[in-house]
Amino acid sequence: MERIFTSIEVKKNRIALRKSSTPQEVILWSRLRRSALGFKFRRQHSIGPYIVDFYCPEKRLVVELDGWQHNEHVEYDTGRTAFLESLGLSVLRFWNDEVNKNLDDVVLNISEHLK
């Protein structure tokens, strides 16, 4: 993949997002960090004009967690996903509620995509 550099403003946004992570992001990050699934993940990673929740560069996999506000931004999310897929990335989306109620299933689904 062509390396896409980000501006200082985007970097500031990434740092702010890491500091204000949702409880679901913290929970899922605890299951992805330190190569717990056999692959390294990055949290709040910049790709083009977007900041994705989690990214595994080795498998070119993006994992996004969606809360209630994503119901109001379907068109934006669709365009975002199309952009990421145009770069050859796979995108997995989960609702925050899935992390709350079925964390093991979410992690299993991610694991299956890493194979």
Backbone as JSON Lines, residues from 0, in Angstrom:
{"i":0,"aa":"M","n":[0.84,-1.18,0.0],"ca":[0.0,0.0,0.0],"c":[0.88,1.23,0.0]}
{"i":1,"aa":"E","n":[0.49,2.2,-0.77],"ca":[1.19,3.48,-0.79],"c":[1.07,4.12,0.59]}
{"i":2,"aa":"R","n":[2.17,4.65,1.08],"ca":[2.15,5.27,2.39],"c":[1.48,6.64,2.29]}
{"i":3,"aa":"I","n":[0.51,6.84,3.14],"ca":[-0.24,8.08,3.13],"c":[0.09,8.83,4.41]}
{"i":4,"aa":"F","n":[0.74,9.97,4.29],"ca":[1.14,10.73,5.45],"c":[-0.03,11.58,5.94]}
{"i":5,"aa":"T","n":[-0.02,11.85,7.22],"ca":[-1.09,12.65,7.8],"c":[-0.52,13.94,8.38]}
{"i":6,"aa":"S","n":[-1.39,14.91,8.49],"ca":[-0.98,16.21,8.98],"c":[-0.85,16.22,10.49]}
{"i":7,"aa":"I","n":[-0.29,17.29,11.0],"ca":[-0.15,17.46,12.44],"c":[-1.53,17.5,13.1]}
{"i":8,"aa":"E","n":[-2.5,18.12,12.42],"ca":[-3.86,18.19,12.97],"c":[-4.46,16.81,13.14]}
{"i":9,"aa":"V","n":[-4.27,15.93,12.16],"ca":[-4.8,14.57,12.26],"c":[-4.1,13.84,13.41]}
{"i":10,"aa":"K","n":[-2.81,14.06,13.57],"ca":[-2.09,13.42,14.67],"c":[-2.66,13.89,16.01]}
{"i":11,"aa":"K","n":[-2.97,15.17,16.13],"ca":[-3.56,15.68,17.36],"c":[-4.92,15.03,17.6]}
{"i":12,"aa":"N","n":[-5.69,14.84,16.54],"ca":[-6.99,14.18,16.67],"c":[-6.85,12.74,17.12]}
{"i":13,"aa":"R","n":[-5.85,12.02,16.58],"ca":[-5.62,10.63,16.99],"c":[-5.31,10.56,18.48]}
{"i":14,"aa":"I","n":[-4.45,11.45,18.94],"ca":[-4.08,11.46,20.36],"c":[-5.31,11.75,21.22]}
{"i":15,"aa":"A","n":[-6.12,12.7,20.8],"ca":[-7.34,13.03,21.55],"c":[-8.29,11.84,21.57]}
{"i":16,"aa":"L","n":[-8.42,11.14,20.44],"ca":[-9.3,9.97,20.4],"c":[-8.81,8.86,21.31]}
{"i":17,"aa":"R","n":[-7.51,8.67,21.38],"ca":[-6.97,7.64,22.28],"c":[-7.28,7.98,23.73]}
{"i":18,"aa":"K","n":[-7.19,9.26,24.05],"ca":[-7.44,9.68,25.44],"c":[-8.92,9.62,25.8]}
{"i":19,"aa":"S","n":[-9.78,9.69,24.82],"ca":[-11.23,9.68,25.09],"c":[-11.9,8.45,24.51]}
{"i":20,"aa":"S","n":[-11.22,7.31,24.56],"ca":[-11.77,6.07,24.01],"c":[-13.07,5.7,24.71]}
{"i":21,"aa":"T","n":[-13.96,5.07,23.95],"ca":[-15.2,4.57,24.53],"c":[-14.87,3.34,25.38]}
{"i":22,"aa":"P","n":[-15.74,2.99,26.31],"ca":[-15.51,1.78,27.11],"c":[-15.34,0.54,26.23]}
{"i":23,"aa":"Q","n":[-16.1,0.48,25.14],"ca":[-16.02,-0.67,24.24],"c":[-14.67,-0.73,23.53]}
{"i":24,"aa":"E","n":[-14.12,0.42,23.15],"ca":[-12.79,0.44,22.54],"c":[-11.74,-0.04,23.52]}
{"i":25,"aa":"V","n":[-11.86,0.37,24.77],"ca":[-10.9,-0.06,25.8],"c":[-10.99,-1.57,25.99]}
{"i":26,"aa":"I","n":[-12.21,-2.08,26.05],"ca":[-12.41,-3.52,26.25],"c":[-11.83,-4.31,25.08]}
{"i":27,"aa":"L","n":[-12.16,-3.9,23.84],"ca":[-11.65,-4.64,22.68],"c":[-10.14,-4.49,22.58]}
{"i":28,"aa":"W","n":[-9.61,-3.31,22.86],"ca":[-8.17,-3.09,22.8],"c":[-7.45,-4.04,23.76]}
{"i":29,"aa":"S","n":[-8.05,-4.33,24.91],"ca":[-7.42,-5.25,25.88],"c":[-7.29,-6.65,25.3]}
{"i":30,"aa":"R","n":[-8.11,-6.98,24.31],"ca":[-8.06,-8.31,23.68],"c":[-7.2,-8.32,22.41]}
{"i":31,"aa":"L","n":[-6.87,-7.13,21.87],"ca":[-6.09,-7.06,20.63],"c":[-4.63,-6.68,20.87]}
{"i":32,"aa":"R","n":[-4.36,-5.94,21.93],"ca":[-3.03,-5.38,22.14],"c":[-2.0,-6.47,22.42]}
{"i":33,"aa":"R","n":[-0.76,-6.08,22.28],"ca":[0.39,-6.97,22.52],"c":[0.3,-8.26,21.72]}
{"i":34,"aa":"S","n":[-0.19,-8.15,20.5],"ca":[-0.28,-9.3,19.58],"c":[-1.02,-10.49,20.19]}
{"i":35,"aa":"A","n":[-2.04,-10.22,20.98],"ca":[-2.8,-11.28,21.65],"c":[-3.41,-12.28,20.68]}
{"i":36,"aa":"L","n":[-3.72,-11.84,19.46],"ca":[-4.28,-12.75,18.46],"c":[-3.23,-13.21,17.45]}
{"i":37,"aa":"G","n":[-1.97,-12.95,17.76],"ca":[-0.89,-13.38,16.89],"c":[-0.43,-12.33,15.9]}
{"i":38,"aa":"F","n":[-1.1,-11.18,15.87],"ca":[-0.75,-10.1,14.96],"c":[-0.84,-8.77,15.7]}
{"i":39,"aa":"K","n":[0.02,-7.85,15.3],"ca":[0.05,-6.54,15.93],"c":[-1.09,-5.67,15.4]}
{"i":40,"aa":"F","n":[-1.76,-4.99,16.31],"ca":[-2.79,-4.02,15.97],"c":[-2.34,-2.64,16.42]}
{"i":41,"aa":"R","n":[-2.78,-1.63,15.7],"ca":[-2.58,-0.24,16.08],"c":[-3.95,0.34,16.43]}
{"i":42,"aa":"R","n":[-3.96,1.23,17.39],"ca":[-5.21,1.85,17.83],"c":[-5.25,3.29,17.34]}
{"i":43,"aa":"Q","n":[-6.42,3.73,16.87],"ca":[-6.61,5.08,16.35],"c":[-5.53,5.41,15.32]}
{"i":44,"aa":"H","n":[-5.52,4.66,14.25],"ca":[-4.5,4.75,13.21],"c":[-5.02,5.56,12.02]}
{"i":45,"aa":"S","n":[-4.19,6.46,11.5],"ca":[-4.55,7.29,10.35],"c":[-4.35,6.53,9.05]}
{"i":46,"aa":"I","n":[-5.37,6.57,8.2],"ca":[-5.27,6.04,6.85],"c":[-5.95,7.06,5.95]}
{"i":47,"aa":"G","n":[-5.15,7.74,5.15],"ca":[-5.69,8.81,4.33],"c":[-6.31,9.87,5.22]}
{"i":48,"aa":"P","n":[-7.51,10.33,4.88],"ca":[-8.14,11.37,5.68],"c":[-8.88,10.83,6.91]}
{"i":49,"aa":"Y","n":[-8.83,9.54,7.13],"ca":[-9.61,8.91,8.19],"c":[-8.73,8.4,9.33]}
{"i":50,"aa":"I","n":[-9.35,8.28,10.48],"ca":[-8.71,7.64,11.64],"c":[-9.56,6.42,11.96]}
{"i":51,"aa":"V","n":[-8.96,5.24,11.85],"ca":[-9.69,4.0,12.11],"c":[-9.46,3.58,13.56]}
{"i":52,"aa":"D","n":[-10.42,2.83,14.11],"ca":[-10.31,2.42,15.51],"c":[-9.13,1.49,15.73]}
{"i":53,"aa":"F","n":[-9.05,0.42,14.94],"ca":[-7.97,-0.56,15.07],"c":[-7.5,-0.97,13.68]}
{"i":54,"aa":"Y","n":[-6.2,-1.21,13.55],"ca":[-5.65,-1.58,12.24],"c":[-4.54,-2.59,12.43]}
{"i":55,"aa":"C","n":[-4.63,-3.7,11.68],"ca":[-3.58,-4.71,11.65],"c":[-2.88,-4.6,10.3]}
{"i":56,"aa":"P","n":[-1.68,-3.97,10.29],"ca":[-1.0,-3.75,9.0],"c":[-0.61,-5.04,8.28]}
{"i":57,"aa":"E","n":[-0.21,-6.04,9.03],"ca":[0.24,-7.28,8.4],"c":[-0.88,-7.97,7.61]}
{"i":58,"aa":"K","n":[-2.08,-7.89,8.12],"ca":[-3.23,-8.53,7.45],"c":[-4.12,-7.53,6.72]}
{"i":59,"aa":"R","n":[-3.73,-6.25,6.78],"ca":[-4.47,-5.18,6.1],"c":[-5.94,-5.19,6.51]}
{"i":60,"aa":"L","n":[-6.14,-5.3,7.82],"ca":[-7.48,-5.42,8.39],"c":[-7.79,-4.22,9.28]}
{"i":61,"aa":"V","n":[-8.92,-3.59,9.01],"ca":[-9.43,-2.48,9.8],"c":[-10.6,-3.0,10.62]}
{"i":62,"aa":"V","n":[-10.63,-2.67,11.91],"ca":[-11.74,-3.02,12.78],"c":[-12.34,-1.72,13.31]}
{"i":63,"aa":"E","n":[-13.62,-1.54,13.07],"ca":[-14.32,-0.34,13.51],"c":[-15.42,-0.7,14.49]}
{"i":64,"aa":"L","n":[-15.56,0.1,15.53],"ca":[-16.65,-0.05,16.48],"c":[-17.62,1.11,16.25]}
{"i":65,"aa":"D","n":[-18.88,0.78,16.12],"ca":[-19.89,1.78,15.84],"c":[-20.86,1.9,17.0]}
{"i":66,"aa":"G","n":[-21.11,3.13,17.4],"ca":[-22.1,3.43,18.42],"c":[-23.37,3.94,17.78]}
{"i":67,"aa":"W","n":[-24.3,4.4,18.58],"ca":[-25.6,4.85,18.1],"c":[-25.49,5.97,17.07]}
{"i":68,"aa":"Q","n":[-24.47,6.82,17.2],"ca":[-24.34,7.96,16.29],"c":[-24.09,7.53,14.85]}
{"i":69,"aa":"H","n":[-23.64,6.3,14.64],"ca":[-23.38,5.83,13.28],"c":[-24.68,5.59,12.51]}
{"i":70,"aa":"N","n":[-25.81,5.46,13.21],"ca":[-27.1,5.36,12.52],"c":[-27.4,6.63,11.74]}
{"i":71,"aa":"E","n":[-26.84,7.74,12.19],"ca":[-27.09,9.03,11.55],"c":[-26.05,9.36,10.48]}
{"i":72,"aa":"H","n":[-25.02,8.54,10.35],"ca":[-23.92,8.82,9.42],"c":[-23.66,7.65,8.47]}
{"i":73,"aa":"V","n":[-24.72,7.0,8.04],"ca":[-24.59,5.81,7.2],"c":[-23.86,6.14,5.9]}
{"i":74,"aa":"E","n":[-24.21,7.24,5.28],"ca":[-23.59,7.62,4.0],"c":[-22.09,7.89,4.18]}
{"i":75,"aa":"Y","n":[-21.74,8.58,5.26],"ca":[-20.33,8.87,5.56],"c":[-19.57,7.56,5.77]}
{"i":76,"aa":"D","n":[-20.15,6.66,6.58],"ca":[-19.49,5.38,6.85],"c":[-19.33,4.54,5.6]}
{"i":77,"aa":"T","n":[-20.32,4.59,4.72],"ca":[-20.26,3.83,3.46],"c":[-19.11,4.35,2.6]}
{"i":78,"aa":"G","n":[-18.99,5.67,2.5],"ca":[-17.89,6.27,1.73],"c":[-16.54,5.96,2.33]}
{"i":79,"aa":"R","n":[-16.47,6.0,3.63],"ca":[-15.24,5.69,4.36],"c":[-14.8,4.25,4.1]}
{"i":80,"aa":"T","n":[-15.77,3.33,4.21],"ca":[-15.47,1.92,3.95],"c":[-15.03,1.71,2.51]}
{"i":81,"aa":"A","n":[-15.7,2.36,1.57],"ca":[-15.33,2.24,0.15],"c":[-13.91,2.73,-0.08]}
{"i":82,"aa":"F","n":[-13.53,3.85,0.55],"ca":[-12.17,4.37,0.42],"c":[-11.16,3.36,0.96]}
{"i":83,"aa":"L","n":[-11.41,2.83,2.14],"ca":[-10.47,1.88,2.75],"c":[-10.35,0.62,1.9]}
{"i":84,"aa":"E","n":[-11.48,0.12,1.4],"ca":[-11.45,-1.07,0.56],"c":[-10.75,-0.79,-0.77]}
{"i":85,"aa":"S","n":[-10.82,0.44,-1.26],"ca":[-10.14,0.78,-2.51],"c":[-8.62,0.7,-2.35]}
{"i":86,"aa":"L","n":[-8.15,0.75,-1.11],"ca":[-6.73,0.61,-0.82],"c":[-6.33,-0.86,-0.6]}
{"i":87,"aa":"G","n":[-7.3,-1.75,-0.76],"ca":[-7.04,-3.17,-0.58],"c":[-7.16,-3.63,0.86]}
{"i":88,"aa":"L","n":[-7.82,-2.84,1.69],"ca":[-8.0,-3.2,3.09],"c":[-9.34,-3.88,3.29]}
{"i":89,"aa":"S","n":[-9.4,-4.78,4.25],"ca":[-10.67,-5.39,4.67],"c":[-11.17,-4.59,5.87]}
{"i":90,"aa":"V","n":[-12.47,-4.39,5.94],"ca":[-13.06,-3.62,7.03],"c":[-14.1,-4.46,7.74]}
{"i":91,"aa":"L","n":[-13.92,-4.62,9.05],"ca":[-14.91,-5.28,9.89],"c":[-15.55,-4.22,10.77]}
{"i":92,"aa":"R","n":[-16.87,-4.24,10.85],"ca":[-17.59,-3.29,11.69],"c":[-18.4,-4.07,12.74]}
{"i":93,"aa":"F","n":[-18.34,-3.57,13.95],"ca":[-19.11,-4.16,15.05],"c":[-19.82,-3.04,15.79]}
{"i":94,"aa":"W","n":[-20.99,-3.33,16.29],"ca":[-21.7,-2.38,17.14],"c":[-21.13,-2.46,18.55]}
{"i":95,"aa":"N","n":[-21.12,-1.33,19.23],"ca":[-20.66,-1.31,20.62],"c":[-21.41,-2.35,21.45]}
{"i":96,"aa":"D","n":[-22.7,-2.51,21.16],"ca":[-23.52,-3.47,21.89],"c":[-23.0,-4.9,21.73]}
{"i":97,"aa":"E","n":[-22.43,-5.21,20.56],"ca":[-21.86,-6.54,20.34],"c":[-20.67,-6.78,21.27]}
{"i":98,"aa":"V","n":[-19.86,-5.75,21.45],"ca":[-18.71,-5.86,22.35],"c":[-19.21,-6.06,23.79]}
{"i":99,"aa":"N","n":[-20.27,-5.34,24.15],"ca":[-20.82,-5.46,25.5],"c":[-21.4,-6.84,25.77]}
{"i":100,"aa":"K","n":[-22.1,-7.39,24.8],"ca":[-22.85,-8.62,25.04],"c":[-22.17,-9.88,24.53]}
{"i":101,"aa":"N","n":[-21.32,-9.76,23.49],"ca":[-20.73,-10.95,22.86],"c":[-19.26,-10.72,22.53]}
{"i":102,"aa":"L","n":[-18.49,-10.28,23.47],"ca":[-17.08,-9.97,23.21],"c":[-16.34,-11.16,22.63]}
{"i":103,"aa":"D","n":[-16.58,-12.34,23.16],"ca":[-15.88,-13.53,22.64],"c":[-16.19,-13.77,21.17]}
{"i":104,"aa":"D","n":[-17.45,-13.54,20.76],"ca":[-17.82,-13.71,19.36],"c":[-17.14,-12.66,18.47]}
{"i":105,"aa":"V","n":[-17.04,-11.43,18.97],"ca":[-16.37,-10.37,18.22],"c":[-14.9,-10.75,18.01]}
{"i":106,"aa":"V","n":[-14.25,-11.18,19.08],"ca":[-12.83,-11.57,18.99],"c":[-12.66,-12.77,18.07]}
{"i":107,"aa":"L","n":[-13.57,-13.73,18.15],"ca":[-13.51,-14.91,17.27],"c":[-13.66,-14.5,15.81]}
{"i":108,"aa":"N","n":[-14.56,-13.58,15.53],"ca":[-14.78,-13.09,14.17],"c":[-13.49,-12.42,13.66]}
{"i":109,"aa":"I","n":[-12.88,-11.6,14.47],"ca":[-11.62,-10.95,14.09],"c":[-10.53,-12.0,13.85]}
{"i":110,"aa":"S","n":[-10.45,-12.98,14.73],"ca":[-9.47,-14.06,14.58],"c":[-9.62,-14.8,13.26]}
{"i":111,"aa":"E","n":[-10.88,-15.06,12.89],"ca":[-11.15,-15.76,11.63],"c":[-10.65,-14.96,10.43]}
{"i":112,"aa":"H","n":[-10.77,-13.63,10.49],"ca":[-10.3,-12.79,9.39],"c":[-8.79,-12.66,9.35]}
{"i":113,"aa":"L","n":[-8.14,-13.01,10.44],"ca":[-6.67,-12.95,10.48],"c":[-6.02,-14.19,9.89]}
{"i":114,"aa":"K","n":[-6.8,-15.24,9.69],"ca":[-6.24,-16.51,9.17],"c":[-5.9,-16.41,7.7]}
